Amino acid sequence: MQVVKEYIQRWYESGLDPDIYICHKKQGNLVDIEEEATGKRRTVLTFCTNDVLGLTQEEAVKQAAVDAIWQYGTSNSSVSALSGRIDLHRQLENEISAFKELPHTQLFLNAWMAMQALVDAFCHLAIPVPNFQHTRETLILTDVLNHGCIVSALAHSGTRSGKMFGHNPRVRVRAYRHCDMEDLARRLQRYARPDDRIMVVSDAVFSMDGDIAPLPQMLDVMSNYEGSVLVMDEAHASGAIGATGRGIYEHFGLRPQQTLERGVVPLIMTTFSKFAASAGAAISSHVAELKPLLDVSPTSIGTISLPPPTTAAALESIRIVRREPERVKQLQENNRYLRASLAANDFMAIGETNVVPVILPPEINPKLYARQLMEYGIWVSPIWFIAKPRIRVTVNALHTKEDMDRLVTTMVKVRDLVYKPTISA
């Protein structure tokens, strides 16, 4: 354990450890937090929650979770394939399928488990079946800036999860430059073999850059490889882009069916921790046979099914989004207003969605900048451990113009305090 102690000490000395805050109470975007290191408590205006539509405190959502506890208890205490499937699961799957316009949906506890299950099912057909031999190799292309859940699943794609060793067909993973369709086309041309099963995986909205995958151009490239599979991780897209929040297909005026008509197979991962006021994830497809494979993947059968209150909260949230698209419209209006205000005050906000990364001058430490904002009652997420340090602001549907004005005014004030640019002669 000595090496662990030495490592953590060096970690702290390098300033890589995050500042930890404990929440005691929430009211809209006002949060009562405690700084864990000092015990200091204060009420702050948050711009670092992923509750993009403000549904985590919606009365109907909270009541749905409570009602589910009374009907089913706090946990199903089993996996879906055994005794852990409840009617709320079926209702939620049907609701997601209607929302994403893909008829077959399978639930998971989180996106990491969902993505690993998908790789198991697609590359390795999940479980061995007597007298069936799977021999086709898989080629997977992944955007270099994809989320960690994708990276992790692909890192373990060589063999089925739950197996140390296996005799499965080989899986070849190649990365392409961020949202660069010319590079995707080059790599497919270079690495694809005639009998390969081809999968391209991408975030729909990228969590650190706030930009959107170029779906139409992706389809142009992939339509040259009939039967290729396009996986879209819509964690930050659901409820945020598209006129009614349906995600990247709606954003570009497309439907999954049109993808099929071009010879490309669409798969969508939906998560519930951002727009659906809950936790968990789902994979949706037009292929009914994929669902039982996903259900018996180790990341599904090796744990419990989605708990009743979590399921009920997600179900009610999605129903509200479908009934009240004006919430999505408000979110998008807030995004435009905040981005315009940041630009008017000489902040470099990249991307185009409600995930608003602000690139700071290299002389400014994002952690120290965020701490100063906290002193003025503003809570943002500092990101200091990637190539271009930044603060990540997330605007939601509950933010008022006054809230956003207060944020930008405070950001200007703190920038003036901590940043003294060098003026060359």
QUIHUHU-V712803 format. One record per residue. N is the residue number from 0. RES is the residue in three letters. PSI is psi in whole degrees, 0 to 359 (999 if undefined). Layout:
{{N	RES	PSI} {N	RES	PSI}}
This chain:
{{0	MET	346} {1	GLN	321} {2	VAL	328} {3	VAL	315} {4	LYS	317} {5	GLU	320} {6	TYR	313} {7	ILE	322} {8	GLN	317} {9	ARG	324} {10	TRP	311} {11	TYR	316} {12	GLU	332} {13	SER	354} {14	GLY	22} {15	LEU	345} {16	ASP	141} {17	PRO	155} {18	ASP	131} {19	ILE	132} {20	TYR	141} {21	ILE	126} {22	CYS	135} {23	HIS	332} {24	LYS	147} {25	LYS	141} {26	GLN	100} {27	GLY	233} {28	ASN	9} {29	LEU	127} {30	VAL	131} {31	ASP	111} {32	ILE	158} {33	GLU	129} {34	GLU	117} {35	GLU	322} {36	ALA	327} {37	THR	342} {38	GLY	1} {39	LYS	133} {40	ARG	148} {41	ARG	163} {42	THR	127} {43	VAL	159} {44	LEU	119} {45	THR	136} {46	PHE	32} {47	CYS	25} {48	THR	146} {49	ASN	11} {50	ASP	72} {51	VAL	332} {52	LEU	6} {53	GLY	32} {54	LEU	351} {55	THR	337} {56	GLN	11} {57	GLU	130} {58	GLU	317} {59	ALA	324} {60	VAL	315} {61	LYS	320} {62	GLN	322} {63	ALA	319} {64	ALA	318} {65	VAL	314} {66	ASP	322} {67	ALA	324} {68	ILE	316} {69	TRP	326} {70	GLN	321} {71	TYR	346} {72	GLY	184} {73	THR	341} {74	SER	154} {75	ASN	345} {76	SER	28} {77	SER	169} {78	VAL	159} {79	SER	320} {80	ALA	347} {81	LEU	266} {82	SER	14} {83	GLY	10} {84	ARG	129} {85	ILE	166} {86	ASP	330} {87	LEU	326} {88	HIS	313} {89	ARG	318} {90	GLN	317} {91	LEU	318} {92	GLU	317} {93	ASN	322} {94	GLU	317} {95	ILE	317} {96	SER	318} {97	ALA	321} {98	PHE	319} {99	LYS	355} {100	GLU	39} {101	LEU	127} {102	PRO	344} {103	HIS	124} {104	THR	139} {105	GLN	134} {106	LEU	152} {107	PHE	165} {108	LEU	330} {109	ASN	174} {110	ALA	326} {111	TRP	316} {112	MET	321} {113	ALA	315} {114	MET	321} {115	GLN	319} {116	ALA	321} {117	LEU	317} {118	VAL	317} {119	ASP	313} {120	ALA	316} {121	PHE	313} {122	CYS	325} {123	HIS	2} {124	LEU	27} {125	ALA	300} {126	ILE	149} {127	PRO	139} {128	VAL	130} {129	PRO	137} {130	ASN	14} {131	PHE	126} {132	GLN	122} {133	HIS	117} {134	THR	353} {135	ARG	134} {136	GLU	159} {137	THR	136} {138	LEU	123} {139	ILE	128} {140	LEU	132} {141	THR	137} {142	ASP	138} {143	VAL	340} {144	LEU	18} {145	ASN	156} {146	HIS	157} {147	GLY	330} {148	CYS	326} {149	ILE	313} {150	VAL	315} {151	SER	314} {152	ALA	319} {153	LEU	329} {154	ALA	333} {155	HIS	21} {156	SER	349} {157	GLY	334} {158	THR	160} {159	ARG	138} {160	SER	145} {161	GLY	357} {162	LYS	128} {163	MET	322} {164	PHE	150} {165	GLY	172} {166	HIS	46} {167	ASN	160} {168	PRO	149} {169	ARG	145} {170	VAL	124} {171	ARG	125} {172	VAL	130} {173	ARG	142} {174	ALA	148} {175	TYR	157} {176	ARG	151} {177	HIS	116} {178	CYS	24} {179	ASP	101} {180	MET	335} {181	GLU	320} {182	ASP	321} {183	LEU	314} {184	ALA	318} {185	ARG	317} {186	ARG	324} {187	LEU	317} {188	GLN	324} {189	ARG	319} {190	TYR	340} {191	ALA	135} {192	ARG	158} {193	PRO	324} {194	ASP	9} {195	ASP	147} {196	ARG	121} {197	ILE	132} {198	MET	133} {199	VAL	130} {200	VAL	134} {201	SER	145} {202	ASP	147} {203	ALA	311} {204	VAL	128} {205	PHE	128} {206	SER	336} {207	MET	341} {208	ASP	345} {209	GLY	14} {210	ASP	174} {211	ILE	136} {212	ALA	142} {213	PRO	73} {214	LEU	311} {215	PRO	319} {216	GLN	327} {217	MET	318} {218	LEU	324} {219	ASP	317} {220	VAL	313} {221	MET	338} {222	SER	346} {223	ASN	354} {224	TYR	83} {225	GLU	135} {226	GLY	358} {227	SER	154} {228	VAL	131} {229	LEU	116} {230	VAL	122} {231	MET	121} {232	ASP	107} {233	GLU	31} {234	ALA	312} {235	HIS	3} {236	ALA	323} {237	SER	130} {238	GLY	354} {239	ALA	322} {240	ILE	159} {241	GLY	149} {242	ALA	325} {243	THR	16} {244	GLY	15} {245	ARG	345} {246	GLY	205} {247	ILE	325} {248	TYR	313} {249	GLU	323} {250	HIS	321} {251	PHE	12} {252	GLY	30} {253	LEU	169} {254	ARG	150} {255	PRO	327} {256	GLN	324} {257	GLN	330} {258	THR	315} {259	LEU	320} {260	GLU	341} {261	ARG	8} {262	GLY	11} {263	VAL	135} {264	VAL	118} {265	PRO	135} {266	LEU	140} {267	ILE	131} {268	MET	125} {269	THR	137} {270	THR	158} {271	PHE	358} {272	SER	349} {273	LYS	290} {274	PHE	342} {275	ALA	19} {276	ALA	35} {277	SER	211} {278	ALA	160} {279	GLY	176} {280	ALA	170} {281	ALA	148} {282	ILE	128} {283	SER	142} {284	SER	165} {285	HIS	357} {286	VAL	110} {287	ALA	326} {288	GLU	343} {289	LEU	329} {290	LYS	312} {291	PRO	329} {292	LEU	316} {293	LEU	325} {294	ASP	332} {295	VAL	9} {296	SER	149} {297	PRO	328} {298	THR	357} {299	SER	311} {300	ILE	349} {301	GLY	13} {302	THR	197} {303	ILE	163} {304	SER	167} {305	LEU	125} {306	PRO	153} {307	PRO	310} {308	PRO	325} {309	THR	315} {310	THR	314} {311	ALA	320} {312	ALA	316} {313	ALA	317} {314	LEU	312} {315	GLU	323} {316	SER	314} {317	ILE	323} {318	ARG	321} {319	ILE	317} {320	VAL	318} {321	ARG	327} {322	ARG	329} {323	GLU	69} {324	PRO	347} {325	GLU	337} {326	ARG	319} {327	VAL	317} {328	LYS	318} {329	GLN	318} {330	LEU	314} {331	GLN	324} {332	GLU	319} {333	ASN	320} {334	ASN	314} {335	ARG	318} {336	TYR	314} {337	LEU	316} {338	ARG	320} {339	ALA	320} {340	SER	320} {341	LEU	316} {342	ALA	321} {343	ALA	341} {344	ASN	24} {345	ASP	31} {346	PHE	141} {347	MET	94} {348	ALA	119} {349	ILE	170} {350	GLY	194} {351	GLU	2} {352	THR	188} {353	ASN	350} {354	VAL	111} {355	VAL	89} {356	PRO	129} {357	VAL	114} {358	ILE	122} {359	LEU	157} {360	PRO	144} {361	PRO	339} {362	GLU	347} {363	ILE	123} {364	ASN	118} {365	PRO	324} {366	LYS	315} {367	LEU	323} {368	TYR	315} {369	ALA	324} {370	ARG	320} {371	GLN	319} {372	LEU	321} {373	MET	325} {374	GLU	336} {375	TYR	10} {376	GLY	22} {377	ILE	129} {378	TRP	114} {379	VAL	168} {380	SER	115} {381	PRO	135} {382	ILE	107} {383	TRP	2} {384	PHE	20} {385	ILE	178} {386	ALA	315} {387	LYS	95} {388	PRO	149} {389	ARG	169} {390	ILE	142} {391	ARG	112} {392	VAL	133} {393	THR	117} {394	VAL	145} {395	ASN	177} {396	ALA	342} {397	LEU	346} {398	HIS	135} {399	THR	167} {400	LYS	325} {401	GLU	319} {402	ASP	312} {403	MET	323} {404	ASP	319} {405	ARG	318} {406	LEU	307} {407	VAL	318} {408	THR	317} {409	THR	322} {410	MET	320} {411	VAL	314} {412	LYS	314} {413	VAL	321} {414	ARG	317} {415	ASP	330} {416	LEU	320} {417	VAL	348} {418	TYR	117} {419	LYS	86} {420	PRO	145} {421	THR	124} {422	ILE	116} {423	SER	150} {424	ALA	999}}
